[in-house]
Structure formats: structure tokens, C-alpha cells
Amino acid sequence: SLDDEQWFLECCQRVIATRERTTAQLTQRGFEVLPSAANFVFARHASRPAAEIFASLRERDVIVRYFNKPRISEFLRISIGTDEEMDALQSALDEIL
């Protein structure tokens, strides 16, 4: 795959497009999303604790990362997956929020 530059570029573009769509959807649901150039975003909700959202997502078999550490304890680390996976995240958030 390292020699297939076209495949690599297409993969990167898919991740970027999905990350931008996910960021917009999270923002519409009351999240602050930190700027990202990676395959994940850090997001915190305006009124719901990250630990609570994390637990509720996990109950729905949607896995994100939560770190109970200084400076990031109010954020979820959300990896960018396929469009279908990100749609499942948004649906679960609609139920939770």
C-alpha cells in the first residue's frame, strides 16, 4: 500500500471528508470540537460531562476514548471511522442528548 500513492491519497481524502462532516454534526449537537489534522477529533459537550456521554455511548456499543486526566477530562477522543460508523455515533448521540 505504501507504493500505491493513488490509494493513499484517496484514503486521506476520505478521512478528511468524514472528519469535516463529523465535526459539523458534532457542532450542531452542542459540542466544541478542537481543530484537527489527524484521524480523530477531541470534542466536549457544552452541558453534558464527557464521562457520562462516554458511558452512554458504550452502553450502545459505540466506542470512543475518554481519559480522566487533567486538561482533557471534559473531552472525548473520537476516531474517524467509516461513514457508517460515524452515522452510528451521531444516531447514538441523538438518543443520549
N, C-alpha and C positions, 0 to 999 in steps of 0.2 A: 504493500500500500504506500510505502514511502516513495516509491518510484512513480506512482500514478498521481501526478500533480493535478490533473483534472478532477479525479475523485476527491483528493484532499481539499481542493478549492470548493467543490460542491458541498462537501461535509461542513466546512467552515461557514459557508453562506446559509446552510440550513440552520445551524446552531445560532447564528446571528439573528436570522429572521424569527426564529422561535423565541429567543431571548427578548427581542424587542416586543413581540406580541405578548409574551408573558408579563413583561414589565408594565405594559399598558393595562393589561387586565388586572394585575395586582393593584396598580394605582387606582383604578376605578373602584376597587373593593376596599379602599381606605388604607392601603399600605404605602409606606415610604420605601422606595427601592433605591439603594445606593447605585451609583454608576458602575457598570461592569463591562469589562472587555474579555471576560472569561466564560467558561461553560456553566456558570452558576451566578445567582444573584443573592444578595443579602437584603432581606425585607423585614420591616417591622410594621405592625398594625397600629393605627392611631389610638385605639381604645382597648384592644384585647392583648393580654400578655402572650408573648411568644411561646412560653411553656404550655399554656392552655391550648393554643392553636396546634402546637406540635402533637400533644396528646390526642386531641380530637381527630387530627389527620391520621395518626397511627391507628386509631380505632377503625378507620375506614380503609385501612391498608394502603394509605398514601404516605410514603416515607420521604421526609425531609430531614435535615440535620438541625439540631438545637444544641448549643453549647452554653452551659450555665457558667460562664466566665465573665470577668469584668470587661466592660466596654462592648460586649456582643450579646449579653444575656437577653436583650429585648429583640434580637434578630433571629430569623430563620435563614438557614443557608439552603437555598433551593437549587438543586442541579437541573440543568436544562436537558430534558429528555426529548422523546418524540412528541409530535403534535398531539397524539392520542393521550400520552401520559400527562402532558401539560393540561389538556382538556379535563382529564380526571381530577387533577389538582384543583382546577377552577370550580368544577362541579362540587367537589367536597367542601371547598371554601364557601360556596354559596349556601350549603347546608349548615355549616358551622356559624357563619357570620349572620 
